[in-house]
Amino acid sequence: MSGEGKGRKVLLIGGAGKMGGWLARFLASQGFSIEIADPAASSADFPHLADWRSSSLEHYIIIVAAPLRASALILEELAQRKPKGIVFDIGSLKTPLRIGLGALRDAGVQVTSIHPMFGPDTELLSGRHVIFIDLGQPEATKTARELFASTMVVQVEMDLDSHDRMISYVLGLSHALNIAFLAALAGSGEDAERLKNLSSTTFDAQLDVARRVSRENPHLYFEIQSLNEHGPSVLNNLISVMQGLSASVQSGDEAAFVAMMREGSHYLGSPP
């Protein structure tokens, strides 16, 4: 990867965060010259600005890696500045960023949007996914995709309207299940170590995933749940399914219970 950036300047707004830090190291390894703009303390490895507004914005690429609410405002302000370089965000949701992304496009800025589907602890990109959302500026999207061309990451194209609907299941539903699983265990009164000693294969696997979720940023996870316009319907459906599951068990309705499991198997294409 080294040398691909050829010293081209990249500004990471919000780069002091974990994912911003990952991107900074990743792009620096390709030869890009990295600058971090973040009110929080940043790594001594890269030049740092406390406020991106003080930057001349004369960068080849500007990446917005701040929390979603902050990113929405930053994108709108960037549209007023009309930077000449390519601008993209890495937000987990796109609906909250729609106005800012649209403002950049309407201002003639080379703008696109991406979503790395992995966390900042990732070292190998083989089998990992990055979503690319073209906003009518194909050259900007092409440049963003080229950043990952030398890796084995799986590149996925998606339109903006579909992104948050799909993410409400891929992230929203999976996060909610694991948060609820751990909350139920925490409220059970049972000792965690004793449960682990009695665990089954299924419990071990579920606990491992839930443990990783519990170590993530709870404020980011709340944004993923609360700022997705498709989120409420997914959570309401989950509640309805759990109520149906509970009703089948409490009423002794084996047929309903079996039907629920078989419906899931058929959905996955692996009927019993």
C-alpha positions, -999 to +999 in steps of 0.1 A: +000+000+000+029+023+008+033+053-016-001+053-032-011+086-016+021+102-028+020+129-001-015+141-010-031+159+019-061+144+038-080+162+065-098+140+090-125+160+108-132+141+140-101+121+135-093+118+173-121+092+176-113+055+173-125+051+138-109+083+127-077+071+141-080+038+122-085+058+090-056+081+097-032+051+101-047+033+072-043+062+048-009+072+062+003+037+053-006+045+017+015+076+017-011+102+023-002+133+044-027+132+073-040+162+093-065+157+122-091+183+131-108+176+164-113+195+196-102+164+215-066+156+219-052+138+189-023+114+182+012+130+182+018+111+150-002+136+129-005+174+127-036+186+147-061+214+146-085+220+174-111+234+150-115+224+113-129+258+105-094+273+109-082+251+080-077+264+045-094+231+034-068+228+006-068+190+008-071+162-017-097+145+005-117+157+035-132+129+056-159+137+082-155+111+110-173+129+138-204+116+157-236+117+136-252+149+149-219+167+147-212+153+112-246+166+100-236+202+109-201+199+096-213+187+062-236+217+059-209+241+069-185+225+044-210+231+017-208+268+024-170+267+021-171+247-012-138+229-008-121+218-041-112+183-028-133+152-024-155+151+007-170+120+022-184+109+056-181+075+073-214+077+092-232+045+104-265+062+093-271+084+063-306+098+069-293+124+095-267+134+070-290+137+040-293+176+041-256+182+045-247+157+017-273+172-006-260+207+002-225+197-008-237+181-040-258+211-049-228+234-042-208+215-068-185+197-043-171+163-052-190+144-025-197+108-018-205+087+013-191+055+027-197+032+056-170+008+068-188-022+083-161-029+109-147-014+140-114+003+148-098-028+162-098-044+128-064-053+114-071-075+084-097-064+059-102-097+042-139-105+042-148-071+057-173-049+039-173-012+030-205+003+016-202+031-010-231+054-018-228+074-049-245+108-047-243+117-083-206+124-083-191+091-097-155+104-097-157+111-060-171+076-054-144+061-076-116+079-056-131+066-023-132+031-037-096+033-049-085+039-013-094+002-005-084-012-039-052-027-027-070-045+002-092-076+002-122-056+015-156-064-001-169-033-018-207-029-017-226-003-037-259+009-023-282+039-028-288+063+001-325+055+005-318+018+009-288+022+033-306+030+066-334+005+059-309-023+056-288-010+085-318-010+108-316-048+106-278-054+101-268-031+130-300-019+148-316-053+153-284-072+161-273-045+186-307-045+202-307-083+206-273-083+223-281-053+246-313-070+257-295-104+262-270-088+285-296-067+303-316-098+310-286-116+323-276-086+345-311-085+360-313-123+365-295-123+398-273-152+386-236-150+389-219-144+355-190-168+362-213-196+373-233-192+342-202-194+321-191-226+338-225-242+330-226-228+294-236-244+262-222-239+227-251-215+219-247-196+251-209-193+246-213-179+211-240-155+221-221-143+252-190-137+231-209-115+206-227-097+234-194-091+253-180-073+222-211-052+219-209-042+255-174-028+249-185-005+222-194+032+225-229+033+240-235+069+228-227+058+192-250+028+196-278+050+209-274+072+178-277+041+156-309+032+173-325+066+177-315+085+146-325+058+121-360+066+107-365+028+102-355+019+137-388+021+155-406-003+132-377-028+136-378-026+174-416-028+174-414-059+153-389-075+176-411-068+206-441-083+187-421-115+179-409-118+215-444-114+228-455-141+204-427-164+215-436-158+252-473-165+245-466-198+227-445-210+257-468-198+284-499-212+267-483-245+257-488-238+220-461-261+206-474-257+170-469-219+172-434-223+187-423-249+160-438-227+132-417-197+144-385-218+143-393-233+109-401-199+095-366-187+105-351-218+089-369-213+057-359-176+056-322-187+058-328-213+031-320-242+054-353-258+063-351-288+088 
